Amino acid sequence: MSVNKCPWCGGKFGLVRHYHFRTGFCREQCRRKYQASWERKKLLRRLIFRPPSVWLETGNASTRSNLSASSPAGKLPLQQ
C-alpha cells in the first residue's frame, strides 16, 4: 500500500486529509464509509464471539427464575 493514496478508494490526497484512528483519507465520504464498515465488523465479532453464558442469560430464563423464587406455585414439583 502506498503512503500517498487513500486506503479506502485509492485516490490521491489533496490539501486536506480526514483521519480516523491515525489513518488518513482523501475525502470525508471515504472516512465515513470506512468507519461504517469497521463498526459493522465490530458488531459481527461481538455477535459471533459472545460467550455461551451470555446467550443463556437473555430471553425468558431470568424471568422464570425470578417467578420460581417469589411464588409458592413455582416451588411445586412438575406434574407428569
C-alpha positions in Angstrom: 0.0 0.0 0.0 1.3 3.3 -1.0 1.6 6.1 1.6 0.3 8.7 -0.8 -3.1 7.0 -1.6 -6.4 6.8 0.3 -6.8 3.3 1.8 -10.5 3.2 1.0 -10.7 4.3 -2.6 -7.1 4.6 -3.7 -7.4 8.2 -4.6 -4.7 10.9 -4.3 -4.6 13.1 -1.2 -5.4 16.8 -1.7 -4.7 19.7 0.7 -6.8 18.2 3.4 -6.7 14.7 4.9 -9.5 13.3 7.0 -8.4 11.0 9.8 -9.9 8.0 11.6 -7.6 6.4 14.2 -4.4 7.8 12.5 -5.5 6.5 9.1 -5.7 9.3 6.5 -8.4 9.5 3.9 -8.8 11.8 0.8 -12.4 12.7 1.5 -14.8 12.8 4.4 -17.0 10.3 2.5 -14.2 7.7 2.4 -13.7 8.2 6.1 -17.4 7.7 6.9 -17.6 4.6 4.7 -14.5 3.1 6.3 -15.8 3.8 9.8 -19.3 2.3 9.0 -17.6 -0.9 7.7 -15.4 -1.0 10.8 -18.5 -0.7 13.0 -20.3 -3.5 11.1 -17.3 -5.8 11.5 -17.1 -4.9 15.2 -20.7 -5.8 15.8 -20.4 -9.0 13.9 -17.4 -10.0 16.0 -19.4 -9.3 19.2 -22.3 -11.4 18.0 -20.1 -14.3 16.9 -17.7 -14.4 19.8 -20.1 -13.8 22.7 -19.6 -16.4 25.4 -22.4 -19.0 25.7 -23.3 -17.8 29.2 -24.5 -14.5 27.7 -26.8 -16.4 25.3 -28.4 -18.3 28.3 -29.0 -15.1 30.3 -31.1 -13.4 27.6 -34.7 -14.0 27.0 -37.2 -15.5 29.4 -34.7 -17.5 31.5 -34.2 -14.7 34.0 -37.9 -14.1 34.3 -38.6 -17.8 35.0 -36.0 -17.9 37.8 -37.5 -14.7 39.4 -41.0 -16.2 39.3 -40.0 -19.5 40.8 -38.2 -17.8 43.6 -41.0 -15.4 44.5 -44.2 -17.6 44.1 -45.0 -20.7 46.1 -46.5 -22.3 42.9 -43.1 -22.2 41.3 -41.7 -24.4 44.0 -44.1 -27.2 43.5 -42.8 -30.3 41.6 -43.8 -30.6 37.9 -46.9 -32.8 37.3 -46.5 -35.5 34.7 
